[in-house]
Amino acid sequence: MTQSITVLRTINDKAIFMTTPLDVITPNWPAPVNVKSVSTTRAGGVSIAPYDAFNLGVHVGDDLNHVKQNRQRLNDVLPREPMWLNQIHGITVVNGSSYQGVCDADASFSCDTQQVCAVTTADCLPVLFCNTQGTQVAAAHAGWRGLL
């Protein structure tokens, strides 16, 4: 199953996601202007079937080199590499301010304007949060159990 990504971060440069060469979905939501979000699609990557083409998940059996290339393509249009989570369908939340390496968690949050919070989804949903000032953001992975 292909893993796509939803990223959320606060930014000062409003055009950061406007020039992305990737096929992305941008939400039409009432978030503050300094909060940006995108969801990737399958287009724009190098993975081959059955992971066509822009798979970002390291745990689904795709060639690791393909996943690394796909992640680099995403990194090229972001201000910083996302906080990659080893999503475990649990309740752990990671503070982006103290983030180091890959963490076992299903959500991340940050007050750092350069931090990218991200979750991967296939048959689950991304849930994005921010305060009204756009100075705090969070991204959570919601599996079917978490939605009940």
Phi, psi and omega in degrees: 000132180287138178257121173259176184226146171240127181241148180218135177199159173266145182216158172266328180272103185291345185266005189304321182265000184284337186251013183296134177278353181277156174278111183230159175250128177250132183286151172256090186223164184273039178285155175303153185297338180272005177252125181237151180212147172218152169240130178281163173243191179283344185282146172099007183245185185246355181295149179254169182307140008267015184261015185320132337238332186256058178281134180244359182271127180275352188253011186253001177101001178289157175300124184301325178296324177293317179298317179298318178295319179296317179295324178295321177300320176292315180303327181297338181250005179249157180286341182201155176298138179297159171284100180282130180250142168271092187288128189240009182057048180236206184240010183284135178238136183253136176278117182297337180291335180244020183292133173212120178074194179270132182246148172280103182195166178240008177201156175218154177219160181200151171249359180279123184291348178256357182280136176256117175268135184215150170224147175261145180220151171226287176254013176251183182236145170273140175238123185246141182228153169201158174277172185292339178273346182076021180263351177227131179227160177206151175227132182233143176268121182246104174281175184297325178295321180289342180270348181280000000 
